[in-house]
C-alpha cells in the first residue's frame, strides 16, 4: 500500500507541473514581447504571492 501512495504523490506532482507549464506558456511570450507592459510581470508576481498566501493559510 505504501508504494501506491508514493506513486500517487509522484503522479500528482507531475500533473501539477504540467498545469503550471500550460498556465505559463501564455505568460512568458507576453513578458518577452516587443511591446513590453509593466503589468505583465507585476501581475505574475502578485499571482505567485497570492498562491503562496493561500497555501500558507490552508496548509
PDB file of N, H, CA, C and O in Angstrom:
ATOM      1  N   UNK A   1       0.820  -1.191   0.000  1.00  0.00           N
ATOM      2  CA  UNK A   1       0.000   0.000   0.000  1.00  0.00           C
ATOM      3  C   UNK A   1       0.866   1.259   0.000  1.00  0.00           C
ATOM      4  O   UNK A   1       0.491   2.261  -0.609  1.00  0.00           O
ATOM      5  N   UNK A   2       2.003   1.224   0.663  1.00  0.00           N
ATOM      6  H   UNK A   2       2.308   0.410   1.158  1.00  0.00           H
ATOM      7  CA  UNK A   2       2.901   2.366   0.728  1.00  0.00           C
ATOM      8  C   UNK A   2       3.374   2.757  -0.677  1.00  0.00           C
ATOM      9  O   UNK A   2       3.491   3.942  -0.989  1.00  0.00           O
ATOM     10  N   UNK A   3       3.637   1.783  -1.495  1.00  0.00           N
ATOM     11  H   UNK A   3       3.542   0.820  -1.241  1.00  0.00           H
ATOM     12  CA  UNK A   3       4.113   2.037  -2.852  1.00  0.00           C
ATOM     13  C   UNK A   3       3.042   2.743  -3.678  1.00  0.00           C
ATOM     14  O   UNK A   3       3.366   3.588  -4.512  1.00  0.00           O
ATOM     15  N   UNK A   4       1.776   2.410  -3.457  1.00  0.00           N
ATOM     16  H   UNK A   4       1.513   1.723  -2.780  1.00  0.00           H
ATOM     17  CA  UNK A   4       0.677   3.057  -4.182  1.00  0.00           C
ATOM     18  C   UNK A   4       0.574   4.527  -3.805  1.00  0.00           C
ATOM     19  O   UNK A   4       0.329   5.371  -4.666  1.00  0.00           O
ATOM     20  N   UNK A   5       0.758   4.839  -2.536  1.00  0.00           N
ATOM     21  H   UNK A   5       0.958   4.153  -1.836  1.00  0.00           H
ATOM     22  CA  UNK A   5       0.711   6.235  -2.102  1.00  0.00           C
ATOM     23  C   UNK A   5       1.881   7.022  -2.681  1.00  0.00           C
ATOM     24  O   UNK A   5       1.720   8.177  -3.077  1.00  0.00           O
ATOM     25  N   UNK A   6       3.040   6.409  -2.730  1.00  0.00           N
ATOM     26  H   UNK A   6       3.171   5.471  -2.409  1.00  0.00           H
ATOM     27  CA  UNK A   6       4.209   7.080  -3.295  1.00  0.00           C
ATOM     28  C   UNK A   6       3.991   7.350  -4.783  1.00  0.00           C
ATOM     29  O   UNK A   6       4.336   8.422  -5.279  1.00  0.00           O
ATOM     30  N   UNK A   7       3.428   6.395  -5.481  1.00  0.00           N
ATOM     31  H   UNK A   7       3.148   5.524  -5.078  1.00  0.00           H
ATOM     32  CA  UNK A   7       3.137   6.587  -6.899  1.00  0.00           C
ATOM     33  C   UNK A   7       2.127   7.715  -7.093  1.00  0.00           C
ATOM     34  O   UNK A   7       2.275   8.528  -8.005  1.00  0.00           O
ATOM     35  N   UNK A   8       1.105   7.770  -6.243  1.00  0.00           N
ATOM     36  H   UNK A   8       0.986   7.110  -5.501  1.00  0.00           H
ATOM     37  CA  UNK A   8       0.079   8.812  -6.354  1.00  0.00           C
ATOM     38  C   UNK A   8       0.678  10.187  -6.115  1.00  0.00           C
ATOM     39  O   UNK A   8       0.288  11.149  -6.776  1.00  0.00           O
ATOM     40  N   UNK A   9       1.611  10.301  -5.191  1.00  0.00           N
ATOM     41  H   UNK A   9       1.929   9.519  -4.654  1.00  0.00           H
ATOM     42  CA  UNK A   9       2.267  11.596  -4.948  1.00  0.00           C
ATOM     43  C   UNK A   9       3.064  12.039  -6.158  1.00  0.00           C
ATOM     44  O   UNK A   9       3.032  13.212  -6.528  1.00  0.00           O
ATOM     45  N   UNK A  10       3.776  11.118  -6.775  1.00  0.00           N
ATOM     46  H   UNK A  10       3.803  10.165  -6.475  1.00  0.00           H
ATOM     47  CA  UNK A  10       4.565  11.460  -7.963  1.00  0.00           C
ATOM     48  C   UNK A  10       3.644  11.831  -9.122  1.00  0.00           C
ATOM     49  O   UNK A  10       3.932  12.760  -9.877  1.00  0.00           O
ATOM     50  N   UNK A  11       2.559  11.118  -9.259  1.00  0.00           N
ATOM     51  H   UNK A  11       2.325  10.364  -8.645  1.00  0.00           H
ATOM     52  CA  UNK A  11       1.606  11.413 -10.331  1.00  0.00           C
ATOM     53  C   UNK A  11       0.971  12.789 -10.125  1.00  0.00           C
ATOM     54  O   UNK A  11       0.769  13.534 -11.084  1.00  0.00           O
ATOM     55  N   UNK A  12       0.664  13.116  -8.891  1.00  0.00           N
ATOM     56  H   UNK A  12       0.828  12.511  -8.112  1.00  0.00           H
ATOM     57  CA  UNK A  12       0.092  14.426  -8.583  1.00  0.00           C
ATOM     58  C   UNK A  12       1.101  15.535  -8.878  1.00  0.00           C
ATOM     59  O   UNK A  12       0.738  16.559  -9.456  1.00  0.00           O
ATOM     60  N   UNK A  13       2.343  15.345  -8.495  1.00  0.00           N
ATOM     61  H   UNK A  13       2.638  14.512  -8.025  1.00  0.00           H
ATOM     62  CA  UNK A  13       3.376  16.348  -8.769  1.00  0.00           C
ATOM     63  C   UNK A  13       3.548  16.543 -10.270  1.00  0.00           C
ATOM     64  O   UNK A  13       3.724  17.671 -10.731  1.00  0.00           O
ATOM     65  N   UNK A  14       3.500  15.473 -11.024  1.00  0.00           N
ATOM     66  H   UNK A  14       3.357  14.557 -10.649  1.00  0.00           H
ATOM     67  CA  UNK A  14       3.614  15.570 -12.482  1.00  0.00           C
ATOM     68  C   UNK A  14       2.434  16.362 -13.059  1.00  0.00           C
ATOM     69  O   UNK A  14       2.623  17.223 -13.918  1.00  0.00           O
ATOM     70  N   UNK A  15       1.232  16.070 -12.591  1.00  0.00           N
ATOM     71  H   UNK A  15       1.079  15.370 -11.893  1.00  0.00           H
ATOM     72  CA  UNK A  15       0.047  16.758 -13.100  1.00  0.00           C
ATOM     73  C   UNK A  15       0.093  18.250 -12.768  1.00  0.00           C
ATOM     74  O   UNK A  15      -0.274  19.082 -13.598  1.00  0.00           O
ATOM     75  N   UNK A  16       0.535  18.587 -11.571  1.00  0.00           N
ATOM     76  H   UNK A  16       0.833  17.911 -10.897  1.00  0.00           H
ATOM     77  CA  UNK A  16       0.654  19.995 -11.187  1.00  0.00           C
ATOM     78  C   UNK A  16       1.704  20.694 -12.044  1.00  0.00           C
ATOM     79  O   UNK A  16       1.497  21.827 -12.480  1.00  0.00           O
ATOM     80  N   UNK A  17       2.805  20.039 -12.282  1.00  0.00           N
ATOM     81  H   UNK A  17       2.973  19.120 -11.928  1.00  0.00           H
ATOM     82  CA  UNK A  17       3.843  20.618 -13.126  1.00  0.00           C
ATOM     83  C   UNK A  17       3.359  20.864 -14.543  1.00  0.00           C
ATOM     84  O   UNK A  17       3.665  21.898 -15.137  1.00  0.00           O
ATOM     85  N   UNK A  18       2.612  19.926 -15.083  1.00  0.00           N
ATOM     86  H   UNK A  18       2.363  19.085 -14.600  1.00  0.00           H
ATOM     87  CA  UNK A  18       2.056  20.109 -16.431  1.00  0.00           C
ATOM     88  C   UNK A  18       1.095  21.287 -16.469  1.00  0.00           C
ATOM     89  O   UNK A  18       1.112  22.078 -17.413  1.00  0.00           O
ATOM     90  N   UNK A  19       0.264  21.405 -15.454  1.00  0.00           N
ATOM     91  H   UNK A  19       0.250  20.763 -14.687  1.00  0.00           H
ATOM     92  CA  UNK A  19      -0.701  22.509 -15.416  1.00  0.00           C
ATOM     93  C   UNK A  19       0.012  23.852 -15.298  1.00  0.00           C
ATOM     94  O   UNK A  19      -0.377  24.819 -15.953  1.00  0.00           O
ATOM     95  N   UNK A  20       1.055  23.920 -14.468  1.00  0.00           N
ATOM     96  H   UNK A  20       1.371  23.134 -13.936  1.00  0.00           H
ATOM     97  CA  UNK A  20       1.822  25.162 -14.360  1.00  0.00           C
ATOM     98  C   UNK A  20       2.510  25.496 -15.683  1.00  0.00           C
ATOM     99  O   UNK A  20       2.594  26.662 -16.069  1.00  0.00           O
ATOM    100  N   UNK A  21       2.994  24.477 -16.367  1.00  0.00           N
ATOM    101  H   UNK A  21       2.925  23.530 -16.054  1.00  0.00           H
ATOM    102  CA  UNK A  21       3.605  24.706 -17.675  1.00  0.00           C
ATOM    103  C   UNK A  21       2.617  25.261 -18.680  1.00  0.00           C
ATOM    104  O   UNK A  21       2.939  26.173 -19.442  1.00  0.00           O
ATOM    105  N   UNK A  22       1.420  24.712 -18.681  1.00  0.00           N
ATOM    106  H   UNK A  22       1.159  23.971 -18.062  1.00  0.00           H
ATOM    107  CA  UNK A  22       0.385  25.223 -19.585  1.00  0.00           C
ATOM    108  C   UNK A  22      -0.017  26.650 -19.216  1.00  0.00           C
ATOM    109  O   UNK A  22      -0.250  27.482 -20.093  1.00  0.00           O
ATOM    110  N   UNK A  23      -0.095  26.924 -17.924  1.00  0.00           N
ATOM    111  H   UNK A  23       0.095  26.248 -17.212  1.00  0.00           H
ATOM    112  CA  UNK A  23      -0.501  28.256 -17.484  1.00  0.00           C
ATOM    113  C   UNK A  23       0.542  29.305 -17.851  1.00  0.00           C
ATOM    114  O   UNK A  23       0.191  30.419 -18.239  1.00  0.00           O
ATOM    115  N   UNK A  24       1.810  28.959 -17.732  1.00  0.00           N
ATOM    116  H   UNK A  24       2.095  28.054 -17.417  1.00  0.00           H
ATOM    117  CA  UNK A  24       2.856  29.939 -18.014  1.00  0.00           C
ATOM    118  C   UNK A  24       3.212  30.011 -19.485  1.00  0.00           C
ATOM    119  O   UNK A  24       3.950  30.910 -19.889  1.00  0.00           O
ATOM    120  N   UNK A  25       2.717  29.101 -20.290  1.00  0.00           N
ATOM    121  H   UNK A  25       2.118  28.371 -19.962  1.00  0.00           H
ATOM    122  CA  UNK A  25       3.055  29.144 -21.719  1.00  0.00           C
ATOM    123  C   UNK A  25       2.482  30.379 -22.400  1.00  0.00           C
ATOM    124  O   UNK A  25       2.988  30.791 -23.444  1.00  0.00           O
ATOM    125  N   UNK A  26       1.446  30.975 -21.838  1.00  0.00           N
ATOM    126  H   UNK A  26       1.035  30.640 -20.991  1.00  0.00           H
ATOM    127  CA  UNK A  26       0.905  32.219 -22.376  1.00  0.00           C
ATOM    128  C   UNK A  26       1.587  33.443 -21.777  1.00  0.00           C
ATOM    129  O   UNK A  26       1.706  34.471 -22.443  1.00  0.00           O
ATOM    130  N   UNK A  27       2.032  33.344 -20.542  1.00  0.00           N
ATOM    131  H   UNK A  27       1.935  32.509 -20.001  1.00  0.00           H
ATOM    132  CA  UNK A  27       2.616  34.496 -19.861  1.00  0.00           C
ATOM    133  C   UNK A  27       4.021  34.793 -20.361  1.00  0.00           C
ATOM    134  O   UNK A  27       4.352  35.953 -20.612  1.00  0.00           O
ATOM    135  N   UNK A  28       4.848  33.775 -20.511  1.00  0.00           N
ATOM    136  H   UNK A  28       4.580  32.834 -20.308  1.00  0.00           H
ATOM    137  CA  UNK A  28       6.250  34.013 -20.852  1.00  0.00           C
ATOM    138  C   UNK A  28       6.451  34.694 -22.202  1.00  0.00           C
ATOM    139  O   UNK A  28       7.246  35.632 -22.274  1.00  0.00           O
ATOM    140  N   UNK A  29       5.780  34.281 -23.270  1.00  0.00           N
ATOM    141  H   UNK A  29       5.135  33.520 -23.211  1.00  0.00           H
ATOM    142  CA  UNK A  29       5.969  35.016 -24.526  1.00  0.00           C
ATOM    143  C   UNK A  29       5.506  36.470 -24.422  1.00  0.00           C
ATOM    144  O   UNK A  29       6.105  37.355 -25.032  1.00  0.00           O
ATOM    145  N   UNK A  30       4.465  36.716 -23.668  1.00  0.00           N
ATOM    146  H   UNK A  30       3.978  35.997 -23.172  1.00  0.00           H
ATOM    147  CA  UNK A  30       3.968  38.089 -23.499  1.00  0.00           C
ATOM    148  C   UNK A  30       4.974  38.935 -22.727  1.00  0.00           C
ATOM    149  O   UNK A  30       5.128  40.124 -23.004  1.00  0.00           O
ATOM    150  N   UNK A  31       5.652  38.334 -21.772  1.00  0.00           N
ATOM    151  H   UNK A  31       5.527  37.368 -21.546  1.00  0.00           H
ATOM    152  CA  UNK A  31       6.644  39.065 -20.980  1.00  0.00           C
ATOM    153  C   UNK A  31       7.861  39.449 -21.821  1.00  0.00           C
ATOM    154  O   UNK A  31       8.542  40.427 -21.513  1.00  0.00           O
ATOM    155  N   UNK A  32       8.136  38.693 -22.871  1.00  0.00           N
ATOM    156  H   UNK A  32       7.582  37.898 -23.121  1.00  0.00           H
ATOM    157  CA  UNK A  32       9.297  38.965 -23.724  1.00  0.00           C
ATOM    158  C   UNK A  32       8.904  39.533 -25.077  1.00  0.00           C
ATOM    159  O   UNK A  32       9.692  39.482 -26.021  1.00  0.00           O
ATOM    160  N   UNK A  33       7.702  40.072 -25.184  1.00  0.00           N
ATOM    161  H   UNK A  33       7.061  40.113 -24.418  1.00  0.00           H
ATOM    162  CA  UNK A  33       7.230  40.588 -26.470  1.00  0.00           C
ATOM    163  C   UNK A  33       7.875  41.938 -26.787  1.00  0.00           C
ATOM    164  O   UNK A  33       8.535  42.542 -25.942  1.00  0.00           O
ATOM    165  N   UNK A  34       7.670  42.391 -28.010  1.00  0.00           N
ATOM    166  H   UNK A  34       7.133  41.901 -28.697  1.00  0.00           H
ATOM    167  CA  UNK A  34       8.272  43.656 -28.440  1.00  0.00           C
ATOM    168  C   UNK A  34       7.519  44.863 -27.889  1.00  0.00           C
ATOM    169  O   UNK A  34       8.035  45.979 -27.940  1.00  0.00           O
ATOM    170  N   UNK A  35       6.333  44.668 -27.374  1.00  0.00           N
ATOM    171  H   UNK A  35       5.914  43.762 -27.333  1.00  0.00           H
ATOM    172  CA  UNK A  35       5.577  45.766 -26.757  1.00  0.00           C
ATOM    173  C   UNK A  35       5.448  45.486 -25.253  1.00  0.00           C
ATOM    174  O   UNK A  35       4.398  45.044 -24.786  1.00  0.00           O
ATOM    175  N   UNK A  36       6.520  45.746 -24.505  1.00  0.00           N
ATOM    176  H   UNK A  36       7.373  46.106 -24.885  1.00  0.00           H
ATOM    177  CA  UNK A  36       6.527  45.382 -23.093  1.00  0.00           C
ATOM    178  C   UNK A  36       5.508  46.188 -22.287  1.00  0.00           C
ATOM    179  O   UNK A  36       5.268  47.368 -22.544  1.00  0.00           O
ATOM    180  N   UNK A  37       4.937  45.523 -21.332  1.00  0.00           N
ATOM    181  H   UNK A  37       5.132  44.565 -21.124  1.00  0.00           H
ATOM    182  CA  UNK A  37       3.985  46.148 -20.428  1.00  0.00           C
ATOM    183  C   UNK A  37       4.432  45.861 -19.001  1.00  0.00           C
ATOM    184  O   UNK A  37       4.801  44.734 -18.673  1.00  0.00           O
ATOM    185  N   UNK A  38       4.398  46.861 -18.177  1.00  0.00           N
ATOM    186  H   UNK A  38       4.098  47.777 -18.443  1.00  0.00           H
ATOM    187  CA  UNK A  38       4.791  46.666 -16.770  1.00  0.00           C
ATOM    188  C   UNK A  38       3.757  45.814 -16.026  1.00  0.00           C
ATOM    189  O   UNK A  38       4.063  45.230 -14.986  1.00  0.00           O
ATOM    190  N   UNK A  39       2.561  45.749 -16.549  1.00  0.00           N
ATOM    191  H   UNK A  39       2.313  46.223 -17.393  1.00  0.00           H
ATOM    192  CA  UNK A  39       1.507  44.999 -15.866  1.00  0.00           C
ATOM    193  C   UNK A  39       1.777  43.495 -15.863  1.00  0.00           C
ATOM    194  O   UNK A  39       1.431  42.814 -14.897  1.00  0.00           O
ATOM    195  N   UNK A  40       2.386  42.966 -16.921  1.00  0.00           N
ATOM    196  H   UNK A  40       2.666  43.519 -17.706  1.00  0.00           H
ATOM    197  CA  UNK A  40       2.605  41.516 -17.002  1.00  0.00           C
ATOM    198  C   UNK A  40       3.470  40.995 -15.865  1.00  0.00           C
ATOM    199  O   UNK A  40       3.031  40.086 -15.161  1.00  0.00           O
ATOM    200  N   UNK A  41       4.672  41.516 -15.642  1.00  0.00           N
ATOM    201  H   UNK A  41       5.029  42.255 -16.214  1.00  0.00           H
ATOM    202  CA  UNK A  41       5.456  40.980 -14.517  1.00  0.00           C
ATOM    203  C   UNK A  41       4.854  41.317 -13.156  1.00  0.00           C
ATOM    204  O   UNK A  41       4.989  40.541 -12.211  1.00  0.00           O
ATOM    205  N   UNK A  42       4.192  42.468 -13.050  1.00  0.00           N
ATOM    206  H   UNK A  42       4.082  43.099 -13.818  1.00  0.00           H
ATOM    207  CA  UNK A  42       3.579  42.841 -11.768  1.00  0.00           C
ATOM    208  C   UNK A  42       2.484  41.840 -11.399  1.00  0.00           C
ATOM    209  O   UNK A  42       2.438  41.356 -10.268  1.00  0.00           O
ATOM    210  N   UNK A  43       1.608  41.533 -12.349  1.00  0.00           N
ATOM    211  H   UNK A  43       1.646  41.927 -13.267  1.00  0.00           H
ATOM    212  CA  UNK A  43       0.534  40.590 -12.061  1.00  0.00           C
ATOM    213  C   UNK A  43       1.041  39.163 -11.916  1.00  0.00           C
ATOM    214  O   UNK A  43       0.437  38.368 -11.194  1.00  0.00           O
ATOM    215  N   UNK A  44       2.134  38.821 -12.586  1.00  0.00           N
ATOM    216  H   UNK A  44       2.624  39.466 -13.172  1.00  0.00           H
ATOM    217  CA  UNK A  44       2.723  37.493 -12.422  1.00  0.00           C
ATOM    218  C   UNK A  44       3.238  37.315 -10.997  1.00  0.00           C
ATOM    219  O   UNK A  44       2.971  36.296 -10.359  1.00  0.00           O
ATOM    220  N   UNK A  45       3.969  38.299 -10.503  1.00  0.00           N
ATOM    221  H   UNK A  45       4.185  39.126 -11.021  1.00  0.00           H
ATOM    222  CA  UNK A  45       4.493  38.232  -9.134  1.00  0.00           C
ATOM    223  C   UNK A  45       3.346  38.284  -8.127  1.00  0.00           C
ATOM    224  O   UNK A  45       3.375  37.577  -7.120  1.00  0.00           O
ATOM    225  N   UNK A  46       2.338  39.116  -8.393  1.00  0.00           N
ATOM    226  H   UNK A  46       2.315  39.691  -9.211  1.00  0.00           H
ATOM    227  CA  UNK A  46       1.185  39.201  -7.491  1.00  0.00           C
ATOM    228  C   UNK A  46       0.436  37.865  -7.437  1.00  0.00           C
ATOM    229  O   UNK A  46      -0.013  37.448  -6.369  1.00  0.00           O
ATOM    230  N   UNK A  47       0.302  37.205  -8.570  1.00  0.00           N
ATOM    231  H   UNK A  47       0.667  37.544  -9.438  1.00  0.00           H
ATOM    232  CA  UNK A  47      -0.361  35.907  -8.596  1.00  0.00           C
ATOM    233  C   UNK A  47       0.413  34.858  -7.823  1.00  0.00           C
ATOM    234  O   UNK A  47      -0.178  34.056  -7.101  1.00  0.00           O
ATOM    235  N   UNK A  48       1.746  34.857  -7.968  1.00  0.00           N
ATOM    236  H   UNK A  48       2.226  35.509  -8.555  1.00  0.00           H
ATOM    237  CA  UNK A  48       2.573  33.907  -7.217  1.00  0.00           C
ATOM    238  C   UNK A  48       2.482  34.186  -5.720  1.00  0.00           C
ATOM    239  O   UNK A  48       2.402  33.254  -4.919  1.00  0.00           O
ATOM    240  N   UNK A  49       2.495  35.458  -5.341  1.00  0.00           N
ATOM    241  H   UNK A  49       2.560  36.215  -5.992  1.00  0.00           H
ATOM    242  CA  UNK A  49       2.376  35.817  -3.926  1.00  0.00           C
ATOM    243  C   UNK A  49       1.016  35.397  -3.377  1.00  0.00           C
ATOM    244  O   UNK A  49       0.922  34.927  -2.243  1.00  0.00           O
ATOM    245  N   UNK A  50      -0.030  35.562  -4.169  1.00  0.00           N
ATOM    246  H   UNK A  50       0.046  35.944  -5.090  1.00  0.00           H
ATOM    247  CA  UNK A  50      -1.364  35.149  -3.731  1.00  0.00           C
ATOM    248  C   UNK A  50      -1.427  33.636  -3.532  1.00  0.00           C
ATOM    249  O   UNK A  50      -2.012  33.159  -2.559  1.00  0.00           O
ATOM    250  N   UNK A  51      -0.825  32.884  -4.449  1.00  0.00           N
ATOM    251  H   UNK A  51      -0.350  33.271  -5.239  1.00  0.00           H
ATOM    252  CA  UNK A  51      -0.817  31.425  -4.293  1.00  0.00           C
ATOM    253  C   UNK A  51      -0.082  31.021  -3.012  1.00  0.00           C
ATOM    254  O   UNK A  51      -0.541  30.143  -2.281  1.00  0.00           O
ATOM    255  N   UNK A  52       1.048  31.657  -2.746  1.00  0.00           N
ATOM    256  H   UNK A  52       1.420  32.370  -3.340  1.00  0.00           H
ATOM    257  CA  UNK A  52       1.791  31.340  -1.516  1.00  0.00           C
ATOM    258  C   UNK A  52       0.986  31.709  -0.269  1.00  0.00           C
ATOM    259  O   UNK A  52       1.041  30.995   0.733  1.00  0.00           O
ATOM    260  N   UNK A  53       0.249  32.804  -0.320  1.00  0.00           N
ATOM    261  H   UNK A  53       0.205  33.383  -1.134  1.00  0.00           H
ATOM    262  CA  UNK A  53      -0.599  33.190   0.798  1.00  0.00           C
ATOM    263  C   UNK A  53      -1.693  32.148   1.037  1.00  0.00           C
ATOM    264  O   UNK A  53      -1.931  31.743   2.175  1.00  0.00           O
ATOM    265  N   UNK A  54      -2.341  31.725  -0.016  1.00  0.00           N
ATOM    266  H   UNK A  54      -2.148  32.054  -0.941  1.00  0.00           H
ATOM    267  CA  UNK A  54      -3.409  30.717   0.128  1.00  0.00           C
ATOM    268  C   UNK A  54      -2.844  29.420   0.666  1.00  0.00           C
ATOM    269  O   UNK A  54      -3.446  28.792   1.538  1.00  0.00           O
ATOM    270  N   UNK A  55      -1.689  29.012   0.155  1.00  0.00           N
ATOM    271  H   UNK A  55      -1.200  29.522  -0.552  1.00  0.00           H
ATOM    272  CA  UNK A  55      -1.059  27.778   0.638  1.00  0.00           C
ATOM    273  C   UNK A  55      -0.703  27.882   2.114  1.00  0.00           C
ATOM    274  O   UNK A  55      -0.911  26.935   2.873  1.00  0.00           O
ATOM    275  N   UNK A  56      -0.170  29.023   2.522  1.00  0.00           N
ATOM    276  H   UNK A  56      -0.001  29.792   1.905  1.00  0.00           H
ATOM    277  CA  UNK A  56       0.224  29.173   3.930  1.00  0.00           C
ATOM    278  C   UNK A  56      -0.999  29.210   4.847  1.00  0.00           C
ATOM    279  O   UNK A  56      -0.925  28.760   5.990  1.00  0.00           O
ATOM    280  N   UNK A  57      -2.118  29.741   4.361  1.00  0.00           N
ATOM    281  H   UNK A  57      -2.178  30.107   3.432  1.00  0.00           H
ATOM    282  CA  UNK A  57      -3.317  29.798   5.191  1.00  0.00           C
ATOM    283  C   UNK A  57      -4.043  28.452   5.277  1.00  0.00           C
ATOM    284  O   UNK A  57      -4.703  28.162   6.274  1.00  0.00           O
ATOM    285  N   UNK A  58      -3.919  27.643   4.239  1.00  0.00           N
ATOM    286  H   UNK A  58      -3.383  27.879   3.429  1.00  0.00           H
ATOM    287  CA  UNK A  58      -4.638  26.368   4.237  1.00  0.00           C
ATOM    288  C   UNK A  58      -3.795  25.197   4.707  1.00  0.00           C
ATOM    289  O   UNK A  58      -4.341  24.185   5.146  1.00  0.00           O
ATOM    290  N   UNK A  59      -2.496  25.311   4.626  1.00  0.00           N
ATOM    291  H   UNK A  59      -2.053  26.133   4.270  1.00  0.00           H
ATOM    292  CA  UNK A  59      -1.661  24.161   4.948  1.00  0.00           C
ATOM    293  C   UNK A  59      -0.906  24.373   6.176  1.00  0.00           C
ATOM    294  O   UNK A  59      -0.148  23.498   6.594  1.00  0.00           O
TER     295      UNK A  59
END
